[in-house]
Amino acid sequence: MNNWAGDYECSVCRRKRLTASEFSKKMQERYKKEGNGALKCKGCVDKAAADERATAAAKTKTAAPAGSTDTAACSACKENLPASAFTKPQLKKGPAKQRCQPCILKAEQSEQTSSQDKKAAALQAAREAVAKAEKGGDVAAKLRAASKLSALEGELVTGLRPLSLGRGRGRGRGRGRGRRGK
């Protein structure tokens, strides 16, 4: 899907010419605001988060007393787990909404893959529409299909969504309607 290179560079893994889809929306906004700020790709952020979770899990195992019986029920997997399997904000939500860390990780991963699948499907549909329009011969349909495809490809590379300006107000409307000089 990524056959071309973008303008982004990861400051951690030092990969260059990455597309905007390799970075989170927050990182893209930061790049636009600061110019050449230190950006981290999604892979590096995920790796750092996994390392942080592993160290936190190791820390809670050593800090928890052997006779500790604090448990909480996960609303997603319906299991009673030790409180160390939950983050503090999740425990504050209460038993109806709290989720354990593995369930949160699974939900994030499924959301990310579904988002990527939606983008890939939209891009493939746009390519098929261009091919269909080329066979049809209608110039307006070709232009619509090609512009849709280029907008999707541009969004993938730059991270910017295209603006739809609409038809506008038209000529001669809204400014006095022919009352010049009065």
Summary of the structure (lengths in Angstrom):
residues: 182
radius of gyration: 25.2
end to end distance: 60.0
largest distance: 89.8
contacts: 403
relative contact order: 0.09
helix: 54%
strand: 4%
